[in-house]
Amino acid sequence: MPRPHPKEFRDDVVAIARRGDAPVSQIAKDFGISDSCLRNWLHAADVEDGNSPGVSVSESAELRDLRRRNRLLEQEVEVLRRAAAYFAQAHLPGK
């Protein structure tokens, strides 16, 4: 897999493509990237700018963190539930 291009490079290429001076395919060829790569960058930039529906990078990171936190909290609840059941068993009459 090739190394990702720096963010500044992507931003510059997207800005040039948005001006519309040349077709996307020609701009991609001039910068040595594929057509689909440039189209993906344009779509991602539109999502980040709010021009297109989708999940931005910051929202995606926040969602990932929230899911991780939720998983941890569910594990903690499970441990506490098992501990409560264990201690409840220990205090039953007749044991």
C-alpha positions in Angstrom: 0.0 0.0 0.0 1.5 3.4 -0.9 2.2 6.0 1.7 -0.6 8.5 2.2 -0.1 11.9 0.8 0.4 14.8 3.3 -2.7 16.7 4.3 -1.3 20.0 2.8 -0.8 18.3 -0.6 -4.4 16.9 -0.5 -5.8 20.3 0.4 -3.9 22.0 -2.4 -5.0 19.5 -5.0 -8.7 19.7 -3.8 -8.5 23.5 -4.0 -7.2 23.4 -7.5 -9.8 20.8 -8.5 -12.6 22.9 -7.0 -11.6 25.9 -9.2 -12.8 23.9 -12.2 -10.0 25.2 -14.5 -9.4 21.6 -15.8 -11.2 18.2 -15.7 -10.6 16.1 -12.6 -8.9 13.5 -14.6 -6.3 15.9 -16.0 -5.7 17.4 -12.5 -5.2 13.9 -11.1 -2.8 13.0 -13.9 -0.8 16.2 -13.4 -0.3 15.5 -9.7 0.4 11.8 -10.2 -2.6 10.4 -8.4 -5.5 8.3 -9.7 -8.8 9.7 -10.7 -10.7 7.8 -8.0 -8.2 9.1 -5.4 -8.9 12.7 -6.3 -12.7 12.0 -6.4 -12.5 10.5 -2.9 -10.5 13.5 -1.6 -13.1 15.8 -3.1 -16.0 13.9 -1.5 -14.2 13.8 1.9 -13.6 17.6 1.6 -17.3 18.2 0.8 -18.3 16.1 3.9 -15.8 18.0 6.1 -17.1 21.4 4.8 -20.7 20.3 5.4 -21.6 20.5 1.7 -22.4 16.8 1.4 -24.0 14.4 3.9 -21.7 12.0 5.7 -19.6 11.5 8.8 -16.7 13.9 9.2 -13.3 12.7 10.5 -13.9 14.4 13.9 -17.3 12.9 14.3 -15.9 9.5 13.3 -13.2 9.8 16.0 -15.7 10.9 18.6 -18.0 8.0 17.7 -15.1 5.5 18.0 -14.1 6.9 21.4 -17.7 6.8 22.6 -18.0 3.2 21.5 -14.8 2.3 23.3 -16.0 4.0 26.5 -19.4 2.3 26.2 -17.7 -1.1 25.9 -15.6 -0.4 29.0 -18.7 0.7 31.0 -20.6 -2.5 29.9 -17.7 -4.6 31.1 -17.7 -2.8 34.5 -21.4 -3.3 34.9 -21.0 -7.0 34.2 -18.3 -7.3 36.8 -20.5 -5.5 39.4 -23.5 -7.6 38.5 -21.5 -10.8 39.0 -20.0 -9.5 42.3 -23.5 -8.6 43.6 -24.8 -12.1 42.7 -21.8 -13.7 44.4 -22.3 -11.8 47.6 -26.0 -12.3 47.6 -25.4 -16.1 47.4 -23.0 -15.9 50.3 -25.6 -14.4 52.6 -28.5 -16.8 51.8 -29.9 -18.5 54.9 -28.9 -22.1 55.4 -25.4 -21.8 54.1 
